[in-house]
Amino acid sequence: MDRHARLRSRSLIIAIMLVIGLAACGKKGPPEPPEDEPLTYPRTYPTR
């Protein structure tokens, strides 16, 4: 492999690792309202 191909493949591997790492981040569990907000869900909607 030439130098540019190795650089491209390393860059691609690093980019994939970063994307996978960022995709794994995030809050787990159900969303909760802020402490000073009342709980409004689940709501019951009127039926006809």
PDB file of N, CA, C and O in Angstrom:
ATOM      1  N   MET A   1       0.851  -1.178   0.000  1.00  0.00           N
ATOM      2  CA  MET A   1       0.000   0.000   0.000  1.00  0.00           C
ATOM      3  C   MET A   1       0.890   1.231   0.000  1.00  0.00           C
ATOM      4  O   MET A   1       1.960   1.257   0.608  1.00  0.00           O
ATOM      5  N   ASP A   2       0.422   2.226  -0.686  1.00  0.00           N
ATOM      6  CA  ASP A   2       1.210   3.444  -0.684  1.00  0.00           C
ATOM      7  C   ASP A   2       0.857   4.293   0.530  1.00  0.00           C
ATOM      8  O   ASP A   2      -0.044   3.964   1.301  1.00  0.00           O
ATOM      9  N   ARG A   3       1.563   5.353   0.674  1.00  0.00           N
ATOM     10  CA  ARG A   3       1.451   6.194   1.868  1.00  0.00           C
ATOM     11  C   ARG A   3       0.053   6.803   1.999  1.00  0.00           C
ATOM     12  O   ARG A   3      -0.498   6.865   3.098  1.00  0.00           O
ATOM     13  N   HIS A   4      -0.518   7.252   0.878  1.00  0.00           N
ATOM     14  CA  HIS A   4      -1.834   7.891   0.931  1.00  0.00           C
ATOM     15  C   HIS A   4      -2.941   6.895   1.274  1.00  0.00           C
ATOM     16  O   HIS A   4      -3.904   7.246   1.957  1.00  0.00           O
ATOM     17  N   ALA A   5      -2.810   5.692   0.816  1.00  0.00           N
ATOM     18  CA  ALA A   5      -3.808   4.670   1.128  1.00  0.00           C
ATOM     19  C   ALA A   5      -3.772   4.318   2.612  1.00  0.00           C
ATOM     20  O   ALA A   5      -4.818   4.144   3.238  1.00  0.00           O
ATOM     21  N   ARG A   6      -2.580   4.215   3.170  1.00  0.00           N
ATOM     22  CA  ARG A   6      -2.470   3.949   4.611  1.00  0.00           C
ATOM     23  C   ARG A   6      -3.036   5.088   5.427  1.00  0.00           C
ATOM     24  O   ARG A   6      -3.723   4.853   6.421  1.00  0.00           O
ATOM     25  N   LEU A   7      -2.762   6.327   5.025  1.00  0.00           N
ATOM     26  CA  LEU A   7      -3.285   7.484   5.741  1.00  0.00           C
ATOM     27  C   LEU A   7      -4.807   7.519   5.666  1.00  0.00           C
ATOM     28  O   LEU A   7      -5.480   7.813   6.654  1.00  0.00           O
ATOM     29  N   ARG A   8      -5.345   7.214   4.480  1.00  0.00           N
ATOM     30  CA  ARG A   8      -6.797   7.192   4.315  1.00  0.00           C
ATOM     31  C   ARG A   8      -7.431   6.101   5.170  1.00  0.00           C
ATOM     32  O   ARG A   8      -8.466   6.331   5.796  1.00  0.00           O
ATOM     33  N   SER A   9      -6.830   4.930   5.205  1.00  0.00           N
ATOM     34  CA  SER A   9      -7.410   3.841   5.987  1.00  0.00           C
ATOM     35  C   SER A   9      -7.321   4.130   7.483  1.00  0.00           C
ATOM     36  O   SER A   9      -8.256   3.830   8.225  1.00  0.00           O
ATOM     37  N   ARG A  10      -6.232   4.697   7.925  1.00  0.00           N
ATOM     38  CA  ARG A  10      -6.130   5.072   9.350  1.00  0.00           C
ATOM     39  C   ARG A  10      -7.145   6.143   9.708  1.00  0.00           C
ATOM     40  O   ARG A  10      -7.770   6.082  10.766  1.00  0.00           O
ATOM     41  N   SER A  11      -7.311   7.125   8.831  1.00  0.00           N
ATOM     42  CA  SER A  11      -8.295   8.185   9.082  1.00  0.00           C
ATOM     43  C   SER A  11      -9.702   7.615   9.142  1.00  0.00           C
ATOM     44  O   SER A  11     -10.504   8.018   9.985  1.00  0.00           O
ATOM     45  N   LEU A  12     -10.002   6.687   8.259  1.00  0.00           N
ATOM     46  CA  LEU A  12     -11.320   6.066   8.255  1.00  0.00           C
ATOM     47  C   LEU A  12     -11.549   5.268   9.536  1.00  0.00           C
ATOM     48  O   LEU A  12     -12.638   5.321  10.109  1.00  0.00           O
ATOM     49  N   ILE A  13     -10.553   4.541   9.983  1.00  0.00           N
ATOM     50  CA  ILE A  13     -10.681   3.766  11.217  1.00  0.00           C
ATOM     51  C   ILE A  13     -10.884   4.685  12.411  1.00  0.00           C
ATOM     52  O   ILE A  13     -11.713   4.397  13.274  1.00  0.00           O
ATOM     53  N   ILE A  14     -10.149   5.776  12.476  1.00  0.00           N
ATOM     54  CA  ILE A  14     -10.303   6.731  13.577  1.00  0.00           C
ATOM     55  C   ILE A  14     -11.685   7.366  13.545  1.00  0.00           C
ATOM     56  O   ILE A  14     -12.320   7.524  14.587  1.00  0.00           O
ATOM     57  N   ALA A  15     -12.158   7.734  12.350  1.00  0.00           N
ATOM     58  CA  ALA A  15     -13.486   8.337  12.236  1.00  0.00           C
ATOM     59  C   ALA A  15     -14.568   7.365  12.676  1.00  0.00           C
ATOM     60  O   ALA A  15     -15.512   7.760  13.361  1.00  0.00           O
ATOM     61  N   ILE A  16     -14.444   6.103  12.293  1.00  0.00           N
ATOM     62  CA  ILE A  16     -15.435   5.099  12.698  1.00  0.00           C
ATOM     63  C   ILE A  16     -15.411   4.906  14.211  1.00  0.00           C
ATOM     64  O   ILE A  16     -16.466   4.777  14.833  1.00  0.00           O
ATOM     65  N   MET A  17     -14.237   4.884  14.799  1.00  0.00           N
ATOM     66  CA  MET A  17     -14.142   4.735  16.255  1.00  0.00           C
ATOM     67  C   MET A  17     -14.785   5.915  16.973  1.00  0.00           C
ATOM     68  O   MET A  17     -15.465   5.731  17.982  1.00  0.00           O
ATOM     69  N   LEU A  18     -14.576   7.116  16.465  1.00  0.00           N
ATOM     70  CA  LEU A  18     -15.188   8.296  17.081  1.00  0.00           C
ATOM     71  C   LEU A  18     -16.708   8.260  16.958  1.00  0.00           C
ATOM     72  O   LEU A  18     -17.416   8.578  17.914  1.00  0.00           O
ATOM     73  N   VAL A  19     -17.206   7.879  15.803  1.00  0.00           N
ATOM     74  CA  VAL A  19     -18.654   7.820  15.609  1.00  0.00           C
ATOM     75  C   VAL A  19     -19.276   6.775  16.528  1.00  0.00           C
ATOM     76  O   VAL A  19     -20.318   7.024  17.134  1.00  0.00           O
ATOM     77  N   ILE A  20     -18.654   5.622  16.635  1.00  0.00           N
ATOM     78  CA  ILE A  20     -19.180   4.576  17.518  1.00  0.00           C
ATOM     79  C   ILE A  20     -19.130   5.038  18.972  1.00  0.00           C
ATOM     80  O   ILE A  20     -20.063   4.791  19.737  1.00  0.00           O
ATOM     81  N   GLY A  21     -18.057   5.701  19.349  1.00  0.00           N
ATOM     82  CA  GLY A  21     -17.948   6.198  20.720  1.00  0.00           C
ATOM     83  C   GLY A  21     -18.999   7.242  21.041  1.00  0.00           C
ATOM     84  O   GLY A  21     -19.556   7.241  22.138  1.00  0.00           O
ATOM     85  N   LEU A  22     -19.278   8.131  20.103  1.00  0.00           N
ATOM     86  CA  LEU A  22     -20.290   9.151  20.347  1.00  0.00           C
ATOM     87  C   LEU A  22     -21.693   8.568  20.304  1.00  0.00           C
ATOM     88  O   LEU A  22     -22.580   9.041  21.016  1.00  0.00           O
ATOM     89  N   ALA A  23     -21.905   7.564  19.493  1.00  0.00           N
ATOM     90  CA  ALA A  23     -23.224   6.945  19.423  1.00  0.00           C
ATOM     91  C   ALA A  23     -23.549   6.197  20.711  1.00  0.00           C
ATOM     92  O   ALA A  23     -24.720   6.027  21.048  1.00  0.00           O
ATOM     93  N   ALA A  24     -22.544   5.756  21.418  1.00  0.00           N
ATOM     94  CA  ALA A  24     -22.767   5.019  22.653  1.00  0.00           C
ATOM     95  C   ALA A  24     -23.086   5.945  23.823  1.00  0.00           C
ATOM     96  O   ALA A  24     -23.587   5.488  24.850  1.00  0.00           O
ATOM     97  N   CYS A  25     -22.805   7.228  23.684  1.00  0.00           N
ATOM     98  CA  CYS A  25     -23.074   8.173  24.765  1.00  0.00           C
ATOM     99  C   CYS A  25     -24.554   8.517  24.798  1.00  0.00           C
ATOM    100  O   CYS A  25     -25.242   8.425  23.781  1.00  0.00           O
ATOM    101  N   GLY A  26     -25.029   8.902  25.934  1.00  0.00           N
ATOM    102  CA  GLY A  26     -26.417   9.330  26.044  1.00  0.00           C
ATOM    103  C   GLY A  26     -27.016   8.897  27.357  1.00  0.00           C
ATOM    104  O   GLY A  26     -26.490   8.036  28.061  1.00  0.00           O
ATOM    105  N   LYS A  27     -28.136   9.523  27.664  1.00  0.00           N
ATOM    106  CA  LYS A  27     -28.825   9.212  28.894  1.00  0.00           C
ATOM    107  C   LYS A  27     -29.618   7.928  28.725  1.00  0.00           C
ATOM    108  O   LYS A  27     -30.242   7.706  27.688  1.00  0.00           O
ATOM    109  N   LYS A  28     -29.592   7.111  29.714  1.00  0.00           N
ATOM    110  CA  LYS A  28     -30.352   5.881  29.689  1.00  0.00           C
ATOM    111  C   LYS A  28     -31.520   6.002  30.666  1.00  0.00           C
ATOM    112  O   LYS A  28     -31.405   6.620  31.724  1.00  0.00           O
ATOM    113  N   GLY A  29     -32.617   5.414  30.295  1.00  0.00           N
ATOM    114  CA  GLY A  29     -33.785   5.440  31.156  1.00  0.00           C
ATOM    115  C   GLY A  29     -34.820   6.427  30.644  1.00  0.00           C
ATOM    116  O   GLY A  29     -34.559   7.178  29.704  1.00  0.00           O
ATOM    117  N   PRO A  30     -35.991   6.426  31.261  1.00  0.00           N
ATOM    118  CA  PRO A  30     -37.062   7.307  30.803  1.00  0.00           C
ATOM    119  C   PRO A  30     -36.745   8.776  31.121  1.00  0.00           C
ATOM    120  O   PRO A  30     -36.060   9.058  32.104  1.00  0.00           O
ATOM    121  N   PRO A  31     -37.233   9.705  30.302  1.00  0.00           N
ATOM    122  CA  PRO A  31     -37.000  11.117  30.574  1.00  0.00           C
ATOM    123  C   PRO A  31     -37.758  11.570  31.812  1.00  0.00           C
ATOM    124  O   PRO A  31     -38.853  11.081  32.091  1.00  0.00           O
ATOM    125  N   GLU A  32     -37.191  12.477  32.532  1.00  0.00           N
ATOM    126  CA  GLU A  32     -37.826  13.010  33.734  1.00  0.00           C
ATOM    127  C   GLU A  32     -37.871  14.523  33.630  1.00  0.00           C
ATOM    128  O   GLU A  32     -36.945  15.134  33.097  1.00  0.00           O
ATOM    129  N   PRO A  33     -38.952  15.148  34.140  1.00  0.00           N
ATOM    130  CA  PRO A  33     -39.036  16.608  34.063  1.00  0.00           C
ATOM    131  C   PRO A  33     -38.029  17.252  35.015  1.00  0.00           C
ATOM    132  O   PRO A  33     -37.543  16.594  35.934  1.00  0.00           O
ATOM    133  N   PRO A  34     -37.714  18.524  34.806  1.00  0.00           N
ATOM    134  CA  PRO A  34     -36.839  19.231  35.748  1.00  0.00           C
ATOM    135  C   PRO A  34     -37.459  19.254  37.148  1.00  0.00           C
ATOM    136  O   PRO A  34     -38.666  19.074  37.310  1.00  0.00           O
ATOM    137  N   GLU A  35     -36.633  19.471  38.124  1.00  0.00           N
ATOM    138  CA  GLU A  35     -37.090  19.425  39.519  1.00  0.00           C
ATOM    139  C   GLU A  35     -38.209  20.425  39.811  1.00  0.00           C
ATOM    140  O   GLU A  35     -39.102  20.124  40.603  1.00  0.00           O
ATOM    141  N   ASP A  36     -38.182  21.604  39.191  1.00  0.00           N
ATOM    142  CA  ASP A  36     -39.169  22.634  39.506  1.00  0.00           C
ATOM    143  C   ASP A  36     -40.423  22.552  38.636  1.00  0.00           C
ATOM    144  O   ASP A  36     -41.311  23.394  38.773  1.00  0.00           O
ATOM    145  N   GLU A  37     -40.521  21.569  37.752  1.00  0.00           N
ATOM    146  CA  GLU A  37     -41.681  21.411  36.883  1.00  0.00           C
ATOM    147  C   GLU A  37     -42.564  20.278  37.400  1.00  0.00           C
ATOM    148  O   GLU A  37     -42.060  19.262  37.877  1.00  0.00           O
ATOM    149  N   PRO A  38     -43.886  20.455  37.303  1.00  0.00           N
ATOM    150  CA  PRO A  38     -44.773  19.362  37.738  1.00  0.00           C
ATOM    151  C   PRO A  38     -44.778  18.228  36.725  1.00  0.00           C
ATOM    152  O   PRO A  38     -44.471  18.427  35.549  1.00  0.00           O
ATOM    153  N   LEU A  39     -45.125  17.054  37.188  1.00  0.00           N
ATOM    154  CA  LEU A  39     -45.218  15.883  36.334  1.00  0.00           C
ATOM    155  C   LEU A  39     -46.534  15.954  35.566  1.00  0.00           C
ATOM    156  O   LEU A  39     -47.601  15.940  36.179  1.00  0.00           O
ATOM    157  N   THR A  40     -46.481  16.028  34.242  1.00  0.00           N
ATOM    158  CA  THR A  40     -47.705  16.186  33.438  1.00  0.00           C
ATOM    159  C   THR A  40     -48.010  14.968  32.586  1.00  0.00           C
ATOM    160  O   THR A  40     -49.025  14.960  31.890  1.00  0.00           O
ATOM    161  N   TYR A  41     -47.191  13.958  32.612  1.00  0.00           N
ATOM    162  CA  TYR A  41     -47.419  12.772  31.793  1.00  0.00           C
ATOM    163  C   TYR A  41     -47.450  11.561  32.686  1.00  0.00           C
ATOM    164  O   TYR A  41     -46.753  11.582  33.700  1.00  0.00           O
ATOM    165  N   PRO A  42     -48.158  10.550  32.422  1.00  0.00           N
ATOM    166  CA  PRO A  42     -49.057  10.363  31.287  1.00  0.00           C
ATOM    167  C   PRO A  42     -50.348  11.136  31.491  1.00  0.00           C
ATOM    168  O   PRO A  42     -50.838  11.273  32.612  1.00  0.00           O
ATOM    169  N   ARG A  43     -50.880  11.629  30.411  1.00  0.00           N
ATOM    170  CA  ARG A  43     -52.121  12.387  30.444  1.00  0.00           C
ATOM    171  C   ARG A  43     -53.266  11.499  29.992  1.00  0.00           C
ATOM    172  O   ARG A  43     -53.081  10.545  29.235  1.00  0.00           O
ATOM    173  N   THR A  44     -54.451  11.837  30.473  1.00  0.00           N
ATOM    174  CA  THR A  44     -55.652  11.196  29.948  1.00  0.00           C
ATOM    175  C   THR A  44     -56.323  12.215  29.047  1.00  0.00           C
ATOM    176  O   THR A  44     -56.588  13.347  29.453  1.00  0.00           O
ATOM    177  N   TYR A  45     -56.588  11.806  27.841  1.00  0.00           N
ATOM    178  CA  TYR A  45     -57.219  12.705  26.874  1.00  0.00           C
ATOM    179  C   TYR A  45     -58.705  12.420  26.831  1.00  0.00           C
ATOM    180  O   TYR A  45     -59.141  11.281  26.996  1.00  0.00           O
ATOM    181  N   PRO A  46     -59.483  13.481  26.604  1.00  0.00           N
ATOM    182  CA  PRO A  46     -60.941  13.268  26.563  1.00  0.00           C
ATOM    183  C   PRO A  46     -61.333  12.422  25.345  1.00  0.00           C
ATOM    184  O   PRO A  46     -60.728  12.517  24.277  1.00  0.00           O
ATOM    185  N   THR A  47     -62.349  11.604  25.541  1.00  0.00           N
ATOM    186  CA  THR A  47     -62.884  10.806  24.429  1.00  0.00           C
ATOM    187  C   THR A  47     -64.194  11.410  24.004  1.00  0.00           C
ATOM    188  O   THR A  47     -64.846  12.125  24.765  1.00  0.00           O
ATOM    189  N   ARG A  48     -64.570  11.116  22.789  1.00  0.00           N
ATOM    190  CA  ARG A  48     -65.818  11.693  22.283  1.00  0.00           C
ATOM    191  C   ARG A  48     -67.028  10.974  22.771  1.00  0.00           C
ATOM    192  O   ARG A  48     -68.149  11.348  22.427  1.00  0.00           O
TER     193      ARG A  48
END
